[in-house]
Amino acid sequence: ELGYLLMSLALAVLAPVFVQRNRVERALRWLFTLSFAAAVGALVAVSVASGVDRGDLFEVIVICIVWFALIVGGPLVAVVLRRGVVRSPRAVPHPEGRS
């Protein structure tokens, strides 16, 4: 449980990296932030309902949340990184004309 909570925290910390104002990066910021909020919300809800003896319920919920964020976010991150590579120059010419 702690590992998946930390993974959702890592995704939330990664969210501010996407600062462009296009739809893909906005979607990534929302996805990573909401997945962390959902994981913490699930922990609170399951703990209130079941107490310390949560069984496997919270673990199953947090695994679903984190894997959903990873499955949806992976291709979106690939799109963002691919756009960055396409926009960047392949080789910067030397100022004196030498290579």
N, C-alpha and C positions, 0 to 999 in steps of 0.2 A: 504494500500500500504506500509506504513512504517513497519507494522508488518511483512509482507512477505520479505521486504528488510532486516530487522533485522534477520529473520530466515535464509535467505541465507548467511548473514554475520556470523551467528553462525556456519553454516555448513563449511564455509571457515576457520573459526578459529579452527574447529575440524579437518580439513584436515592434519595438521602436526603431529597429534597424531599417524597416521599410518606410521611407519618408517621402517617396514620390507621391504625387497626387493622382496616379492612375488607378483604375478600378482593381487591378490585380493586387497591388500593394496594399490598398485599403482593405481588400478582402482578407489578406494575410494578417494584417494588424488586428482586425476584428476576430478572425478565427482563432488566433493564438491567445488573444486576451480573453475571449469568451470561453475557450476551453479551460483555461486556468480558473476562471470564475465558476464554471460548472463543476469542476473537480472539487473546489473548496466548498461550494454549495451542497454537493452530494455528500461530502464528509460531514458537514453540519447536519443535514437532513437525516442521514442514516444514523448518526450518533444520537440525535435527539430521539429518533424513533426506537432505536435498539440499545442505546447505551454503549458501554464499552464492549459488550459481547455482540459485535457486528456480524460475525461469521464471515461469509464470502461475499455478501451483498455489495458492500462498498468497493471491494476489489474488482468485482465484475463491472460495476458502473464506471469506475475510474479507468479501467482498461479500455472500455468502449469509447469513452470520451477522448482519451489520449490517442488511441489508434485512429479514430475518426479524424482528429486534427492532423495526424501524420499522413494519412492516406489522401486527404483533400489538400493539405498544405504542400506536400512533396512536389506534385506537378506544378503548382502555382509558384513555388520557389524556383523550379527549373525554368519556368517562363520568364521570371524576373531576371535570373542570372543570364539566360540566353539573350534577352534584350540588352543587358549591360555589355555583353561581349560583342554584339553586333554593332552597338553604338561607339565602342571604343576603337581607336585607330589600331591597326595591326602592327605597324612598326612606325616609330617616331624617327623621322630623318635627322641625321646629325646636322648641327647648325653650320658646319663648314663644308658640308657636302660629302664627307667621308662616311663609310658604313662601319 
